[in-house]
Amino acid sequence: MTLTPRALVLLSVQRHHLHDHPHERELAREGLRQMGAAREGGELIALVQWDGEEGSPAQTFSKDWTLYPDFRAEAGDVLVRAQQPDAFHGSDLDAALRGRAVRHLTLLGLDSDNLTVTAQSARDLGYDVTVNVLNAGEHE
């Protein structure tokens, strides 16, 4: 296990977040660009999979619950299952980050309650937090 003070936490990389979005490809490219830059900088990558209720587009273990095809967890990455809207509540995200000595988080996701609530929880837990909203309009 590698210790690193920084992590990129991806909050909106399941199929149901991006598939059929009007800017699907642009959002995926921008997410991958930021993920690649974080990897090159030696940051930990954490991918959050939100468990969904039965019958919802994000129903746990459904096709749309899986990661969007462009995003893959690699060796050393953290893959966390969480309940909306807070990626920390009831998950092992905090333990996984602290176990790797992470102190600064960059949260990357679509503009949503998940991003806002997770950012506040991270601050409450003592992390330094940067929020990056995944927005295709800024990168076209």
C-alpha positions in Angstrom: 0.0 0.0 0.0 1.4 3.4 -1.0 1.1 6.4 1.3 0.2 9.6 -0.4 -1.1 12.9 1.1 -3.5 13.6 -1.9 -6.4 11.8 -3.4 -8.8 12.3 -6.3 -12.2 11.0 -5.4 -14.5 10.4 -8.4 -18.1 10.7 -7.5 -19.9 10.6 -10.9 -18.4 7.8 -12.9 -21.1 5.1 -13.0 -22.9 4.4 -16.2 -26.2 6.0 -15.0 -24.3 9.3 -14.4 -22.9 9.6 -17.9 -24.8 7.4 -20.3 -27.2 9.4 -22.5 -26.0 12.7 -20.9 -26.1 15.3 -23.7 -22.3 15.8 -23.1 -21.5 12.2 -22.4 -18.2 12.0 -24.3 -16.9 15.4 -23.2 -17.6 14.6 -19.5 -15.9 11.2 -19.8 -12.9 12.8 -21.5 -12.6 15.5 -18.9 -12.9 13.0 -16.0 -10.3 10.8 -17.6 -8.0 13.8 -18.1 -8.2 14.7 -14.5 -7.8 11.1 -13.4 -4.6 10.8 -15.6 -3.2 14.0 -14.2 -3.8 12.8 -10.7 -2.1 9.4 -11.4 0.9 11.2 -12.9 1.1 13.3 -9.8 1.2 10.3 -7.6 -2.3 10.9 -6.1 -4.5 8.1 -4.8 -7.5 7.4 -7.0 -10.8 6.6 -5.2 -13.9 5.7 -7.2 -17.3 5.8 -5.5 -20.1 3.5 -6.6 -23.5 4.7 -5.2 -25.8 1.8 -4.3 -29.3 2.4 -5.7 -32.7 1.3 -4.7 -34.5 -1.6 -6.4 -36.1 -0.4 -9.6 -34.0 2.8 -9.8 -31.6 3.5 -12.7 -28.7 2.9 -10.3 -30.1 -0.3 -8.8 -27.2 -2.0 -7.1 -25.5 -4.6 -9.3 -27.5 -3.5 -12.4 -25.7 -2.6 -15.6 -26.2 1.1 -15.0 -24.7 0.7 -11.5 -21.3 -0.4 -12.9 -18.6 2.1 -13.7 -18.8 3.9 -17.0 -16.7 1.9 -19.5 -13.9 4.5 -19.8 -13.2 4.4 -16.0 -11.4 1.4 -14.5 -10.0 0.8 -11.1 -6.3 -0.1 -11.3 -4.1 -1.8 -8.7 -3.7 0.5 -5.7 -6.9 2.4 -6.4 -9.7 2.5 -3.8 -13.2 1.4 -5.0 -15.9 2.2 -2.4 -19.6 1.5 -2.3 -21.7 4.2 -0.7 -25.2 5.3 0.0 -26.3 8.7 -1.4 -25.8 11.5 -0.8 -22.7 11.2 1.4 -19.8 9.0 0.2 -18.4 8.8 3.7 -21.5 7.9 5.7 -21.7 4.1 6.2 -18.8 3.4 3.8 -15.1 2.6 4.4 -13.9 5.7 2.4 -12.5 7.5 5.4 -10.7 4.5 6.7 -9.2 3.8 3.3 -8.0 7.4 2.9 -6.6 7.6 6.4 -4.9 4.3 6.0 -2.9 5.8 3.2 -2.2 9.0 5.0 -4.3 11.2 2.7 -5.0 14.7 4.0 -6.1 16.6 0.9 -9.0 15.5 -1.3 -10.0 16.7 -4.7 -13.6 15.7 -5.2 -14.7 15.4 -8.9 -18.3 14.9 -9.9 -21.3 16.3 -11.6 -22.9 19.3 -9.9 -25.2 17.4 -7.4 -26.1 17.0 -3.8 -23.7 14.1 -3.6 -20.8 16.4 -4.4 -22.0 19.1 -1.9 -22.8 16.7 1.0 -19.6 14.7 0.5 -17.5 17.8 0.5 -19.0 19.0 3.7 -18.5 15.6 5.3 -14.8 15.5 4.2 -14.3 19.0 5.8 -16.0 17.9 9.0 -13.6 14.9 9.1 -10.6 17.2 8.9 -9.6 16.9 5.2 -8.5 19.8 3.1 -11.0 19.7 0.2 -11.0 21.0 -3.4 -14.2 20.6 -5.3 -14.1 20.2 -9.1 -17.4 20.1 -10.8 -17.4 17.9 -13.9 -18.7 20.3 -16.6 -18.5 19.7 -20.3 -19.4 23.3 -21.2 -16.0 24.5 -19.9 -14.0 22.1 -22.0 -15.6 22.2 -25.4 
